[in-house]
């Protein structure tokens, strides 16, 4: 009787040891799956931010080129503007640069799929170089902004310059 009881107790202990390990692999697999999904979401959001920054830089480049071509035509033909020389181009007018940049901004924003791009500054430090700064607020992919401290979006800035020749 005692031997039967010892055999049952040994069998019960063996079952208890086996039961402790049951489900461990499932929990580990679930943890790694969640980690992989979070990693994919974060990498996708970072890639989207980089692509948006590249698009904004392209918009700034094109706007700077347009601004560099914006001379004050009426002032030039009235004789009030500088005459071009072999070393320099016609001087740039800040008002004509801003008018051209604001006029072309909507077309470039639509082409690059960026909405609400704002012109931060349009200037010409030397009268020959157009400097254009633009900014946009971008929200991360997949609603990740709810989990992040910057839930109102991330502001991307781009500045570009072009020389009138």
BAMARRO-245017 format. One line per 3 residues: for each residue x, y, z of N, C-alpha, C. Coordinates in steps of 0.02 Angstrom, whole numbers. Each point is the difference from the previous one (the first is absolute). Layout:
<nodes>
X Y Z X Y Z X Y Z ~ ... $
</nodes>
This chain:
<nodes>
41 -59 0 -41 59 0 44 63 0 ~ 51 -5 42 45 57 5 37 10 -67 ~ 18 -55 -30 35 3 -64 -46 30 -54 $
-63 -16 -1 -47 27 -48 -9 75 11 ~ -3 19 64 -7 71 16 63 38 -23 ~ 59 -28 10 61 33 -21 3 5 -76 $
-24 -51 -35 -2 3 -73 -47 55 -24 ~ -59 5 33 -48 53 -19 29 69 13 ~ 32 8 58 30 63 18 56 18 -51 $
40 -46 -19 53 12 -49 -30 19 -68 ~ -55 -35 -18 -34 16 -63 -30 70 3 ~ -30 19 56 -30 66 8 54 55 -2 $
58 -13 31 55 48 -2 25 9 -71 ~ 4 -55 -38 23 4 -69 -48 41 -42 ~ -66 -10 10 -50 39 -36 4 74 18 $
11 14 63 5 70 23 61 34 -32 ~ 56 -35 -4 59 28 -32 -12 13 -74 ~ -34 -45 -34 -15 9 -70 -49 57 -10 $
-47 8 44 -51 53 -7 31 69 10 ~ 54 6 39 31 65 10 28 29 -64 ~ 25 -42 -45 29 23 -62 -51 10 -55 $
-59 -26 8 -51 5 -52 -20 73 -10 ~ 0 24 -62 -20 68 -16 56 51 1 ~ 59 -19 21 56 47 2 21 22 -70 $
1 -46 -45 20 16 -69 -52 45 -32 ~ -64 -11 14 -53 42 -28 8 72 24 ~ 14 8 63 9 67 28 62 34 -30 $
54 -37 -7 60 27 -30 -12 19 -73 ~ -35 -42 -37 -16 14 -70 -44 63 -5 ~ -48 6 43 -44 59 1 41 63 14 $
45 -3 48 42 58 16 43 21 -58 ~ 31 -48 -34 41 17 -58 -42 26 -58 ~ -60 -26 -8 -44 25 -53 -20 73 13 $
-16 16 62 -17 69 17 60 45 -10 ~ 58 -22 20 61 39 -10 13 12 -74 ~ -9 -51 -41 11 7 -72 -50 50 -31 $
-63 -4 21 -51 46 -27 16 72 20 ~ 19 11 62 18 68 23 60 25 -39 ~ 49 -42 -10 60 20 -38 -18 18 -72 $
-43 -38 -31 -21 15 -69 -37 67 -2 ~ -44 13 48 -36 63 2 47 60 10 ~ 48 -6 44 46 55 13 44 13 -60 $
25 -52 -32 43 8 -59 -41 30 -57 ~ -63 -21 -8 -42 29 -53 -14 74 13 ~ -13 18 61 -12 71 17 62 42 -12 $
59 -26 19 62 37 -11 14 7 -75 ~ -14 -51 -39 10 3 -72 -46 52 -31 ~ -62 2 23 -48 49 -25 23 71 16 $
27 11 59 26 66 18 58 20 -46 ~ 44 -47 -13 57 14 -44 -23 16 -71 ~ -49 -36 -25 -26 14 -67 -33 69 -2 $
-37 18 52 -32 66 2 52 55 2 ~ 55 -11 37 53 50 4 34 8 -68 ~ 9 -55 -36 30 2 -66 -45 38 -48 $
-65 -12 4 -47 36 -43 0 74 16 ~ 2 17 63 2 71 20 63 33 -25 ~ 56 -34 1 63 27 -26 -6 11 -75 $
-32 -45 -36 -9 9 -72 -44 61 -14 ~ -52 9 40 -43 59 -8 41 64 12 ~ 40 0 53 42 59 15 49 14 -57 $
29 -52 -29 46 9 -56 -35 31 -60 ~ -58 -25 -17 -36 26 -58 -23 72 12 ~ -23 14 61 -21 68 15 59 48 -1 $
58 -21 23 59 43 -3 21 14 -72 ~ -5 -51 -42 15 11 -71 -48 49 -31 ~ -64 -6 16 -50 47 -26 13 70 26 $
17 6 64 14 65 29 62 32 -30 ~ 49 -41 -19 61 27 -31 -14 28 -70 ~ -53 -23 -31 -19 25 -66 -47 60 5 $
-19 20 60 -50 53 9 33 68 6 ~ 12 30 -56 26 68 2 -58 49 -5 ~ 11 59 22 -52 52 -3 1 29 -71 $
-41 -28 -44 1 18 -71 -18 74 -11 ~ -54 25 31 -15 71 -11 57 47 22 ~ 31 -15 57 56 42 23 60 -6 -47 $
10 -58 -27 57 -9 -47 -10 42 -62 ~ -60 -4 -29 -12 37 -62 -9 75 13 ~ -15 20 61 -4 70 17 69 29 14 $
50 -42 4 68 22 12 18 5 73 ~ -45 -22 44 13 5 72 40 -60 27 ~ 3 -53 -37 36 -60 23 71 1 -25 $
42 -38 33 70 -6 -22 3 -34 -68 ~ 46 22 -39 12 -32 -65 44 -62 11 ~ -12 -54 -37 43 -59 8 69 14 -29 $
49 -33 31 69 3 -24 22 -70 -17 ~ 62 -7 -20 26 -67 -15 6 -43 62 ~ 11 31 58 9 -38 62 -64 -8 40 $
-51 40 -13 -60 -2 43 -63 3 -42 ~ -51 -26 29 -66 1 -32 -39 61 23 ~ -60 6 -26 -45 54 21 -19 -11 72 $
-3 53 39 -17 -5 71 -70 -27 11 ~ -9 -34 55 -65 -30 16 -41 48 43 ~ -64 0 -11 -46 41 38 -35 -44 53 $
3 19 64 -33 -40 52 -75 -9 -11 ~ -33 52 -24 -73 -6 -11 -15 -46 -58 ~ 38 5 -54 -13 -45 -57 18 -72 17 $
53 -8 41 18 -68 21 -57 -31 41 ~ -26 38 49 -54 -26 42 -62 -15 -42 ~ -16 43 -48 -59 -11 -43 8 -64 -40 $
58 -10 -29 12 -61 -40 -2 -62 44 ~ 31 3 58 1 -58 45 -70 -18 23 ~ -40 49 20 -68 -15 22 -43 -25 -57 $
13 25 -61 -38 -23 -58 14 -73 -18 ~ 63 -20 6 19 -68 -19 -7 -52 56 ~ -9 23 60 -2 -46 58 -56 -51 -5 $
-59 21 -19 -57 -46 -3 11 -56 -51 ~ 29 16 -56 14 -50 -51 51 -52 22 ~ 52 24 33 52 -46 24 -25 -43 57 $
-40 28 44 -26 -39 58 -43 -57 -25 ~ -42 13 -49 -43 -53 -27 39 -54 -36 ~ 52 20 -35 40 -48 -37 38 -47 46 $
22 25 57 39 -41 47 -43 -28 56 ~ -64 7 -3 -47 -28 50 15 25 71 ~ 15 64 5 9 32 65 -52 55 6 $
-39 -3 51 -51 52 9 21 47 56 ~ -24 61 -4 12 52 51 74 19 6 ~ 35 1 -56 68 25 0 -2 76 7 $
39 27 45 1 72 12 69 28 -18 ~ -1 58 -30 63 35 -14 20 37 64 ~ 58 -17 26 24 31 61 36 65 -15 $
44 -1 -50 37 60 -18 21 -3 -73 ~ 0 59 -30 28 9 -67 44 61 4 ~ 64 -9 -15 46 56 6 54 -5 -53 $
37 55 -5 57 3 -45 56 37 36 ~ 46 -36 31 51 33 41 46 47 -40 ~ 15 -17 -62 46 40 -40 -33 31 -62 $
-64 -10 -9 -34 27 -58 6 -44 -61 ~ 38 -53 4 11 -46 -57 -20 -72 17 ~ -5 -15 64 -16 -68 23 -68 0 33 $
-43 -46 -22 -66 -7 31 4 -56 52 ~ -23 15 61 -1 -49 54 -73 -8 21 ~ -24 -63 -5 -70 -15 16 -1 -52 56 $
-40 14 52 -10 -48 55 -74 -18 2 ~ -13 -65 4 -69 -25 4 -5 -49 59 ~ -62 -9 24 -12 -45 56 -67 -34 -9 $
-7 -58 30 -63 -37 0 -3 -42 64 ~ -61 -10 25 -10 -42 59 -26 -67 -26 ~ 35 -54 17 -16 -67 -24 -17 -44 60 $
-51 -41 -8 -18 -47 52 27 -69 -18 ~ 25 -38 50 27 -66 -14 -54 -48 -25 ~ 22 -53 -33 -45 -52 -27 -36 -39 54 $
-54 -31 -17 -35 -50 40 -26 26 67 ~ -9 65 7 -25 27 63 49 -6 57 ~ 65 -6 -15 50 -5 52 7 64 40 $
-28 55 -26 7 63 37 -36 -2 67 ~ -49 -45 7 -35 -5 65 47 -29 53 ~ 49 -38 -20 46 -31 47 62 42 13 $
10 51 -40 62 38 3 -10 68 32 ~ 52 30 26 -7 66 32 -17 55 -50 ~ 12 -10 -65 -14 51 -50 -65 -17 -36 $
-54 -6 37 -64 -20 -29 -30 52 -46 ~ 23 63 3 -26 50 -45 38 3 -66 ~ 47 -45 -10 37 -4 -62 73 21 8 $
38 -12 -52 71 17 -1 10 53 -53 ~ 32 55 18 12 53 -48 65 -13 -37 ~ -5 -4 -66 58 -9 -43 15 67 -34 $
64 18 -2 21 63 -31 51 -16 -55 ~ -2 40 -52 50 -7 -54 17 70 -26 ~ 63 12 -12 24 63 -28 42 -15 -60 $
-10 39 -52 38 -10 -61 18 68 -30 ~ 54 1 -37 21 62 -32 17 -13 -73 ~ -10 52 -40 17 -4 -71 27 68 -21 $
48 0 -43 33 62 -22 -27 20 -68 ~ -18 63 -6 -24 26 -65 60 10 -45 ~ -4 -25 -61 55 8 -48 -27 21 -67 $
</nodes>
